[in-house]
């Protein structure tokens, strides 16, 4: 009898441990961890701009800025996962490595409430980091912080139903808000150079999300979303994608010409061949989703490498 009870307890413990493991894996899935690499790439541009103004920035402040930005990115990802699950969109989505969400919550629906709580906790964590820098540097960060928090909460619930806003929101969040926000958090001041430098990731990230919407057209229509691949079709959106990449590189060139960015910023242009490769595929086969996979992969590389190269150019100008 004792042996039977022991085996029963062991079985319950194993089941409990398995359940906890599944929950943790599900939550981590909603984080979309591979996509979080975009955050340090964009923060690096803000840090480089800050260092051009103030060279005595301490490492803990930099790490805290990065933590706050990562929490914001995690929050918007988890909100997106929760809202897509809650709306039923996940039931219609054909996932690719670059679009359609993680599929974590449809596989473990009991974790949905915990994911929603996690989205709010990470949002609060990001807000607390912002408040710390407000007390440290002054109120200059407040407009950027409030705009960012509003964008995090409302993106999936509002912005994705309006083509123009859906196009602008990702770039605004990872470009202007993240780059200028990092700069203000570390220096207490707005910077023309940081704004101009932020335009490159602004256009790139808007292009990233635009291209990643191509596979989701039919699924997104089932829940009433209305981004550009739905509103004007994939072929016209392919041309818009090309324009966004062009504007990203032109913003760097313009910044150098007007003497706001240093000549070293031309390092960001090293990814132009990758952009040409991606644009060529997207323009040629906008409706062939499997054929778009290489372009989508290269597009991710462009979004990671270009801000890092831009930041490197800014750092080299300091030396």
N, C-alpha and C positions, 0 to 999 in steps of 0.2 A: 504493500500500500504506500509506504514511504517512497519507494522507487517510482511508483506511478505519479505521485504528487511532485516529486523532483523533476521528472520528465515533463510534466505539465507546466511547471514554473519555467523550466528552461525553454520550452516552446513559446511561452508567452513573451519571455525576454527577447528571444530571437525575432519574434514578430514585431515587437515594439522597436527594437534596434533597426530592423529593416524599414519600418514605417518612417522613423526619423531620418534615415539615410535617403529614402525616396523624397521626403519633404525638402531636405537640404538640396538635393540634386535639382528638384523642380524649381526652387527659388533661384538657385544659381543659373538655371536655364533662362529664367525670365530676365536675368541681368544682361543677357546677350554679351557675355564677357569678351569675345573676340572684337566686337565693335567698340569696346571701351578704349581701344588703342587710339581712337580719334581724339580723345580728350587731351592726353599729354602732348600730342602733336600740335593742337591748337593753343594750349596753355603755353607751350614753349615760345610761341610768337609773342604773346603778351609779356612773358618773362624777359625775352630779349629786348623788347621795347622799353621795359622798365629799367633794365641794366644800362641802356644808353643814357638814361637820365640820372640814375642813382646807383652807383656801383657797390654800395655797402649793404646790399640786400642779404638778409640772413637766410640760411638754409631752412630752418624750421618754418619760416613764413612761406617760403616757396612750396614746401611740402604740404602746408595747410591749405594753400590756394589750390594745389592739385587735388587734395582730398575733397575739398568743397565742390570742385568742378566734377570730379568723378561721382560724387553722391548725386549731383544734379543729373548727370547722364544716366546713372542707374535708375533714378526716380522716373525719368521720362520713359525709359525702356520698360520698366515694370508697369507703369500706368498704361502704356500702350498694350502690353501683353494682357493685362487685366481687362481693359475695355474691349479689346478684340475678342477675348473669350466671352465676356459678358454679353456682347452684342450678337454673338453667333457667327461672327466673321470667320473665326478659325475653322468652322465646319466646312467652309467653301474654299479655303485658300489652298493653292498648290505651292508648297514651299520650295524655295531654292536656297542655296547657301547665303544669298544676299537679300532675300525678301521673304515675306510671308510669316514673319515671327519665328519663335523657337519651337512652338508646338508643345511646350512644357505643360501648360495648364490643361489643354484637352486630354493629355495623357494622365494627368493627376488632378482632376477637377476639385477634389477636396482641399487642395492647397490654394484655391483662388482667394479666399478671404485673407489668408496669411500674406499672400502676395500683395493684396490691396493695402494691408497694414504696412508692409515693408516699403511700398511706394511712398507712403506718407512719412514713415520714419526717415528714409533717405532724403526726402524733401526737407524735413525739419533739420536734419544734420547739415545740409547745404546752407539752409537759412541761418543756422547758428554760426557757421563759419563766416558767413557774410556779416552778421551782426558784430562778431569779434573785430573784423576789419573796419567796420563803421566806427566803433569805439576807438580803434587804434588810429585810424587815418582821417576820420571826419565823415561828413554826410555825402560826399561826392559819389560814393558807391550806391547810395539808396535807389536812385532811379533805375540803374542797371539791374540791381538785385530784385526790385519789385517786378520789373518787366520780365526778368528771367523766371521768377516764381510763377507769375501768371501764365507764361508760356508753357511751363512744365505741366501745370494742372489742366490747362485748357486745350492743349494741342490736339489730342485724339478726340476730344469731345466737341471741338468747335472748328479749329483751323482746317482740318482735313476735309471739311465740307465746302470749302471755298477755294477755287483753283489758285488765285493769286496769293492768298494767305498761306495755303499749303506749300506753295513754292518758296515763299520768303522765310517762313518760320524756321526751318532747319538751319539755313545759312545765318539768320539773325542770331540764333542761339549759340552756334558753335563759332561764328565769326565775330561780329561786332560785340555781342554781349560777353563772350568768353575771353576774347583777346583784350578788348578794352577793359573788361572787368578785372582781369588778372593784373593788368597794368595799374589800374586805379587802386586795387587792394594793396599792391606792393609799394606804390609811390604816393598815393593820396591825391593824384592829379590826373586829369584827362590829358591825352596826348594826340596831336594831329598825326604823328607818325604811327601811333598804335591804331588809330582809326583807318588810315590808309592801308597799313599792313593787314588789318582785319578783313579788308575787302576781298583779298585772295581766298582765304578759307570760307568767307561768306558765299561767294559764287560757287566754289568747289563743292561745298556740302549741300547747297541747294541742288546742284547738278547730281550729286550722289543719290539723294533721296528721290529726285525726279526719275532717274534711270531705274532705281530699285522699285518704282511703282509700275513699270511696264508689265511684269508678270502678274500683277495683282488687279488688273483692270476689271476683269469679269467678277472676281470675288468682291472687290470693293463696291461695285455697283449694287450688289445685293443688300448692302446696309446703307446705301444712300450717299456714299462718299463721292466727292467730285473734284479730283485733282486733274492736272492738265492731260495726262494720257487718256483720261475719260472724256474730258471736255472738248479737246481738239484732236484726239487720236494720237496713236503712237508715232506716225510719220512726222506730223508737225511737231510733236514733243521731241523727236530726235533732233530736229533743227534747233529747238529751244535749248536742248542739252549742249549742242555745239556752241551756241552763243554764250552760255554760262561759262564754259571752259575758256572761251576766248576772252571774256571779260575778266576772268580770274588772272590770266597772264597780263592782260593789258593794264590792270590795276597796279601790278608791280612795275611795269615799264613806266606808267604815268607817274608813279611815286618817285621813281629815280629821276625822270625828266624834270619834275618840279622841285627836285632837291629835298624831298621829304624823306625818302629812303636812300640808303647808301648804294653805291655801285655794286657792292658785294651781294645785294639782294637779287642780282641776276642769277644767282644759284638756283632760285626757284624755277627758272625757265628750263632747267635741265630735264624736267618731266614733260616738256612739250611733245617729244616723240611718242611718249606713252599716250598722251591726250589725242594725238592724231590717229594712233592705232585704234583707240576706243571709239572715237567719233566715226571713223570709217566703217567699222562694223555696225554701229548703231544706225547710221544713215542708210546702210545697205540692206539690213535685215531687221527693221524695227518691230515687225510682227512675228518674227521667228524667235520665240523665247529661248529655246535651247542654244540657238546660234549666238544669242546675246551674252551667254555665260562668260566667254573670255573678256568681252568688253566690260562687264560688270566687275570681274576680278581685277582688271587693270585699273578701273575707276577707283576701286578701294585703294590700290597702291598709290594712285595720284593724290588722293586725299590725305594719305599718311605722309608721303615723301615730300610733297610740295611745301606744306607748312614747316616741316623740319628743315628743309633746305633754306627756306626764307629766314627762319630763326637763326640758322647757322651763319647766313650772310650778315644778319644784323649783329651777331656776336663777333664775327671777324672784324667788323668795322670799329668795334670797341677796342680791340687789341692794339 
